[in-house]
Amino acid sequence: MKNASGPARLPRSLLVLGGTSPIALATARRLVARRTRTIWLAGRPSPELAGAAAHLRTLGAEVHTVDFDALDTDAHEYALGKVFAEGGVDMVLLAFGIHGDQAYDERDPPAAVRVARTNYTGALSAGLTAARLLQNQGRGSLVVLSAAAAARARRTDFLYGSSKAGLDVFAQGLGDALYGTGVHVMIVRPDAVRAPARPGHRVPPLACTPEEVATAVELGLRRRSESVWVPGALRVVTAVLRHLPRALYRRLPL
Protein backbone atom coordinates (compact mmCIF):
# COMPACT_ATOMS: atom_id res chain seq x y z
CA MET A 1 0.00 0.00 0.00
CA LYS A 2 1.27 3.46 -0.89
CA ASN A 3 0.74 6.90 0.54
CA ALA A 4 0.59 9.25 -2.42
CA SER A 5 1.31 12.44 -0.50
CA GLY A 6 4.75 13.98 -0.87
CA PRO A 7 7.85 13.00 -2.86
CA ALA A 8 9.81 9.87 -2.02
CA ARG A 9 13.25 10.63 -0.63
CA LEU A 10 15.75 8.70 1.44
CA PRO A 11 16.70 10.33 4.77
CA ARG A 12 19.83 12.33 5.42
CA SER A 13 19.38 11.95 9.18
CA LEU A 14 18.19 8.88 11.05
CA LEU A 15 17.20 8.17 14.66
CA VAL A 16 17.21 4.48 15.55
CA LEU A 17 15.23 3.43 18.62
CA GLY A 18 16.81 0.10 19.41
CA GLY A 19 20.36 0.87 18.36
CA THR A 20 21.70 -2.69 18.55
CA SER A 21 18.91 -4.33 16.54
CA PRO A 22 20.40 -6.37 13.66
CA ILE A 23 17.65 -5.17 11.34
CA ALA A 24 18.15 -1.56 12.38
CA LEU A 25 21.90 -1.73 11.85
CA ALA A 26 21.52 -3.42 8.46
CA THR A 27 19.09 -0.65 7.50
CA ALA A 28 21.45 2.04 8.75
CA ARG A 29 24.34 0.57 6.75
CA ARG A 30 22.23 0.49 3.62
CA LEU A 31 21.00 4.06 4.06
CA VAL A 32 24.52 5.35 4.76
CA ALA A 33 25.61 3.81 1.46
CA ARG A 34 22.85 5.81 -0.25
CA ARG A 35 22.24 9.21 1.37
CA THR A 36 22.17 9.19 5.18
CA ARG A 37 24.94 11.19 6.85
CA THR A 38 23.84 11.64 10.48
CA ILE A 39 22.66 8.83 12.77
CA TRP A 40 21.57 8.69 16.38
CA LEU A 41 21.59 5.20 17.90
CA ALA A 42 19.29 5.10 20.93
CA GLY A 43 19.56 2.29 23.45
CA ARG A 44 20.86 1.28 26.84
CA PRO A 45 24.60 2.03 27.14
CA SER A 46 26.59 -1.11 26.32
CA PRO A 47 29.71 -2.26 24.47
CA GLU A 48 27.40 -3.46 21.68
CA LEU A 49 25.88 0.00 21.23
CA ALA A 50 29.29 1.66 21.25
CA GLY A 51 30.60 -0.91 18.78
CA ALA A 52 27.68 -0.37 16.42
CA ALA A 53 28.30 3.38 16.47
CA ALA A 54 32.01 2.90 15.81
CA HIS A 55 31.31 0.63 12.85
CA LEU A 56 28.88 3.08 11.23
CA ARG A 57 31.47 5.84 11.63
CA THR A 58 33.90 3.79 9.53
CA LEU A 59 31.30 3.90 6.75
CA GLY A 60 31.41 7.71 6.74
CA ALA A 61 28.44 8.64 8.93
CA GLU A 62 28.41 11.07 11.83
CA VAL A 63 27.08 8.87 14.65
CA HIS A 64 25.87 9.72 18.14
CA THR A 65 24.55 7.44 20.88
CA VAL A 66 21.56 8.31 23.04
CA ASP A 67 20.55 6.74 26.36
CA PHE A 68 17.15 5.14 25.81
CA ASP A 69 15.20 2.43 27.64
CA ALA A 70 11.94 1.19 26.12
CA LEU A 71 10.54 0.43 29.58
CA ASP A 72 11.36 3.88 31.00
CA THR A 73 8.48 5.62 29.27
CA ASP A 74 8.74 8.69 31.53
CA ALA A 75 12.14 9.43 29.95
CA HIS A 76 11.10 9.07 26.29
CA GLU A 77 10.11 12.70 25.91
CA TYR A 78 13.51 13.88 27.16
CA ALA A 79 15.57 11.38 25.15
CA LEU A 80 13.86 11.97 21.82
CA GLY A 81 13.40 15.69 22.39
CA LYS A 82 17.12 16.08 22.97
CA VAL A 83 17.85 14.54 19.56
CA PHE A 84 15.32 16.66 17.69
CA ALA A 85 16.62 19.79 19.43
CA GLU A 86 20.04 19.19 17.85
CA GLY A 87 18.67 19.34 14.32
CA GLY A 88 16.03 17.97 11.99
CA VAL A 89 15.40 14.22 11.92
CA ASP A 90 14.30 12.83 8.57
CA MET A 91 13.46 9.33 9.77
CA VAL A 92 12.80 7.53 13.04
CA LEU A 93 13.19 3.75 12.95
CA LEU A 94 11.33 2.08 15.82
CA ALA A 95 13.20 -1.21 15.96
CA PHE A 96 13.36 -2.33 19.58
CA GLY A 97 11.56 -5.39 20.88
CA ILE A 98 12.06 -8.75 22.56
CA HIS A 99 10.82 -12.16 21.55
CA GLY A 100 10.87 -13.77 24.94
CA ASP A 101 10.67 -17.51 25.60
CA GLN A 102 7.10 -18.67 25.01
CA ALA A 103 7.35 -21.92 26.99
CA TYR A 104 8.92 -20.18 29.98
CA ASP A 105 6.88 -16.99 29.84
CA GLU A 106 3.56 -18.87 29.86
CA ARG A 107 4.48 -20.07 33.36
CA ASP A 108 5.93 -16.75 34.49
CA PRO A 109 3.42 -13.89 34.04
CA PRO A 110 5.92 -11.13 35.02
CA ALA A 111 8.19 -12.29 32.18
CA ALA A 112 5.24 -12.25 29.78
CA VAL A 113 4.32 -8.76 30.94
CA ARG A 114 7.87 -7.60 30.19
CA VAL A 115 7.46 -8.76 26.59
CA ALA A 116 4.17 -6.88 26.32
CA ARG A 117 5.50 -3.73 27.99
CA THR A 118 8.55 -3.61 25.75
CA ASN A 119 6.92 -4.47 22.44
CA TYR A 120 3.66 -2.58 22.90
CA THR A 121 3.60 -0.09 25.78
CA GLY A 122 7.17 1.06 25.25
CA ALA A 123 6.67 1.26 21.49
CA LEU A 124 3.40 3.16 21.89
CA SER A 125 5.09 5.74 24.10
CA ALA A 126 8.10 6.14 21.83
CA GLY A 127 5.96 6.11 18.70
CA LEU A 128 3.62 8.85 19.91
CA THR A 129 6.56 10.94 21.06
CA ALA A 130 8.40 10.55 17.75
CA ALA A 131 5.23 11.24 15.75
CA ARG A 132 4.59 14.51 17.59
CA LEU A 133 8.17 15.67 17.12
CA LEU A 134 8.10 14.81 13.41
CA GLN A 135 4.76 16.56 13.05
CA ASN A 136 6.14 19.66 14.80
CA GLN A 137 8.87 19.89 12.17
CA GLY A 138 6.31 19.22 9.42
CA ARG A 139 8.07 16.31 7.74
CA GLY A 140 9.78 12.96 8.14
CA SER A 141 9.13 9.23 8.26
CA LEU A 142 8.36 6.92 11.15
CA VAL A 143 9.22 3.32 10.26
CA VAL A 144 7.78 0.78 12.69
CA LEU A 145 9.18 -2.74 12.85
CA SER A 146 6.22 -5.06 13.38
CA ALA A 147 6.15 -8.79 12.52
CA ALA A 148 4.21 -11.30 10.47
CA ALA A 149 3.35 -12.94 13.80
CA ALA A 150 1.01 -10.00 14.43
CA ALA A 151 -1.43 -11.24 11.79
CA ARG A 152 -2.81 -14.25 13.67
CA ALA A 153 -2.05 -16.00 16.97
CA ARG A 154 0.32 -18.96 16.73
CA ARG A 155 0.67 -21.54 19.46
CA THR A 156 4.44 -21.26 19.47
CA ASP A 157 4.67 -17.49 20.00
CA PHE A 158 1.28 -16.00 20.81
CA LEU A 159 2.68 -13.83 23.61
CA TYR A 160 5.13 -12.17 21.24
CA GLY A 161 2.56 -12.13 18.44
CA SER A 162 -0.11 -10.48 20.57
CA SER A 163 2.28 -7.70 21.59
CA LYS A 164 3.22 -7.10 17.95
CA ALA A 165 -0.46 -7.19 16.96
CA GLY A 166 -1.12 -4.34 19.36
CA LEU A 167 1.83 -2.42 17.95
CA ASP A 168 0.71 -3.09 14.38
CA VAL A 169 -2.84 -1.78 14.94
CA PHE A 170 -1.43 1.24 16.78
CA ALA A 171 0.91 2.03 13.89
CA GLN A 172 -1.89 1.69 11.34
CA GLY A 173 -4.06 4.12 13.28
CA LEU A 174 -1.18 6.52 13.79
CA GLY A 175 -0.49 6.49 10.06
CA ASP A 176 -4.11 7.38 9.36
CA ALA A 177 -4.02 10.15 11.96
CA LEU A 178 -0.89 11.66 10.40
CA TYR A 179 -1.95 11.30 6.78
CA GLY A 180 -1.61 14.62 5.00
CA THR A 181 0.57 16.21 7.70
CA GLY A 182 3.86 15.60 5.92
CA VAL A 183 4.74 12.70 8.23
CA HIS A 184 4.89 9.27 6.63
CA VAL A 185 4.31 6.13 8.71
CA MET A 186 5.49 2.79 7.30
CA ILE A 187 4.94 -0.60 8.96
CA VAL A 188 7.44 -3.37 8.20
CA ARG A 189 6.30 -6.97 8.75
CA PRO A 190 9.10 -9.51 8.33
CA ASP A 191 8.76 -13.21 9.00
CA ALA A 192 11.29 -14.79 11.35
CA VAL A 193 14.72 -13.21 10.94
CA ARG A 194 17.95 -15.23 10.90
CA ALA A 195 19.87 -12.98 13.28
CA PRO A 196 21.04 -15.19 14.95
CA ALA A 197 19.07 -18.44 15.31
CA ARG A 198 17.94 -19.24 18.84
CA PRO A 199 18.81 -22.73 20.19
CA GLY A 200 16.05 -25.18 19.36
CA HIS A 201 14.18 -22.60 17.28
CA ARG A 202 12.73 -23.82 13.97
CA VAL A 203 13.38 -21.35 11.15
CA PRO A 204 10.26 -20.91 8.95
CA PRO A 205 10.56 -21.36 5.16
CA LEU A 206 10.00 -17.63 4.57
CA ALA A 207 12.60 -16.51 7.11
CA CYS A 208 14.72 -13.58 5.96
CA THR A 209 18.00 -11.89 6.80
CA PRO A 210 18.43 -8.41 8.29
CA GLU A 211 19.90 -7.31 4.96
CA GLU A 212 16.77 -8.45 3.10
CA VAL A 213 14.62 -6.45 5.50
CA ALA A 214 16.88 -3.42 5.01
CA THR A 215 16.49 -3.71 1.23
CA ALA A 216 12.71 -3.83 1.63
CA VAL A 217 12.78 -0.78 3.92
CA GLU A 218 14.71 1.22 1.33
CA LEU A 219 12.28 0.24 -1.43
CA GLY A 220 9.32 1.08 0.81
CA LEU A 221 10.76 4.51 1.55
CA ARG A 222 11.33 5.20 -2.14
CA ARG A 223 7.76 4.16 -2.93
CA ARG A 224 6.40 5.90 0.17
CA SER A 225 4.65 2.66 1.11
CA GLU A 226 2.45 2.37 4.17
CA SER A 227 3.19 -1.33 4.72
CA VAL A 228 5.97 -3.67 3.67
CA TRP A 229 6.05 -7.47 3.97
CA VAL A 230 9.37 -9.32 3.93
CA PRO A 231 9.56 -11.39 1.82
CA GLY A 232 6.84 -9.96 -0.41
CA ALA A 233 5.15 -13.37 -0.80
CA LEU A 234 4.40 -13.29 2.90
CA ARG A 235 1.51 -10.89 2.27
CA VAL A 236 -0.38 -13.57 0.30
CA VAL A 237 0.56 -16.43 2.64
CA THR A 238 -0.58 -14.46 5.67
CA ALA A 239 -3.88 -13.51 4.01
CA VAL A 240 -4.60 -17.19 3.41
CA LEU A 241 -3.64 -18.21 6.96
CA ARG A 242 -5.73 -15.43 8.46
CA HIS A 243 -8.91 -16.85 6.88
CA LEU A 244 -8.34 -20.53 7.58
CA PRO A 245 -10.94 -22.13 9.86
CA ARG A 246 -9.59 -22.31 13.39
CA ALA A 247 -9.87 -26.10 13.61
CA LEU A 248 -7.68 -26.44 10.51
CA TYR A 249 -5.27 -23.69 11.56
CA ARG A 250 -4.56 -25.52 14.84
CA ARG A 251 -3.19 -28.50 12.92
CA LEU A 252 -0.54 -26.48 11.12
CA PRO A 253 3.07 -26.63 12.47
CA LEU A 254 3.19 -22.92 13.31
C-alpha positions, -999 to +999 in steps of 0.1 A: +000+000+000+013+035-009+007+069+005+006+092-024+013+124-005+048+140-009+078+130-029+098+099-020+133+106-006+158+087+014+167+103+048+198+123+054+194+120+092+182+089+111+172+082+147+172+045+155+152+034+186+168+001+194+204+009+184+217-027+186+189-043+165+204-064+137+176-052+113+181-016+124+219-017+118+215-034+085+191-007+075+214+020+088+243+006+068+222+005+036+210+041+041+245+053+048+256+038+015+228+058-003+222+092+014+222+092+052+249+112+069+238+116+105+227+088+128+216+087+164+216+052+179+193+051+209+196+023+234+209+013+268+246+020+271+266-011+263+297-023+245+274-035+217+259+000+212+293+017+213+306-009+188+277-004+164+283+034+165+320+029+158+313+006+128+289+031+112+315+058+116+339+038+095+313+039+067+314+077+067+284+086+089+284+111+118+271+089+147+259+097+181+246+074+209+216+083+230+205+067+264+172+051+258+152+024+276+119+012+261+105+004+296+114+039+310+085+056+293+087+087+315+121+094+299+111+091+263+101+127+259+135+139+272+156+114+252+139+120+218+134+157+224+171+161+230+178+145+196+153+167+177+166+198+194+200+192+179+187+193+143+160+180+120+154+142+119+143+128+086+135+093+098+128+075+130+132+038+129+113+021+158+132-012+160+134-023+196+116-054+209+121-087+226+108-122+215+109-138+249+107-175+256+071-187+250+073-219+270+089-202+300+069-170+298+036-189+299+045-201+334+059-167+345+034-139+340+059-111+350+082-123+322+052-123+298+043-088+309+079-076+302+075-088+266+042-069+263+055-037+280+086-036+258+069-045+224+037-026+229+036-001+258+072+011+253+067+013+215+034+032+219+051+057+241+081+061+218+060+061+187+036+088+199+066+109+211+084+105+178+052+112+157+046+145+176+082+157+171+081+148+134+048+166+130+061+197+148+089+199+122+063+192+094+081+163+077+098+130+081+091+092+083+084+069+112+092+033+103+078+008+127+092-027+128+062-051+134+061-088+125+042-113+105+033-129+138+010-100+144-014-112+118-028-143+137-020-160+170+003-190+167+007-215+195+044-213+195+047-175+200+013-160+208+027-138+236+051-122+212+026-121+184-001-105+206+023-077+216+032-071+180-005-072+170-011-043+194+018-024+179+007-031+144-028-018+149-014+012+168+009+020+139-019+017+113-041+041+133-012+065+138-005+065+101-041+074+094-040+102+120-009+117+104-020+113+068-016+146+050+006+162+077+039+156+059+047+127+082+049+093+066+043+061+087+055+028+073+049-006+090+074-034+082+063-070+087+091-095+083+088-132+090+113-148+114+147-132+109+179-152+109+199-130+133+210-152+149+191-184+153+179-192+188+188-227+202+161-252+194+142-226+173+127-238+140+134-214+112+103-209+089+106-214+052+100-176+046+126-165+071+147-136+060+180-119+068+184-084+083+199-073+050+168-084+031+146-065+055+169-034+050+165-037+012+127-038+016+128-008+039+147+012+013+123+002-014+093+011+008+108+045+015+113+052-021+078+042-029+064+059+002+047+027+011+024+024+042+032-013+047+060-037+037+061-075+040+094-093+039+096-114+018+068-100-004+051-134-008+044-133+029+015-109+023-004-136+003+006-164+026-006-145+057-039-135+040-046-172+034-036-182+070-057-154+085-089-168+069-083-205+076-109-221+099-096-223+134-099-261+136-077-264+105-053-237+116-046-255+148-032-285+129-005-265+111+031-266+125+032-229+133 
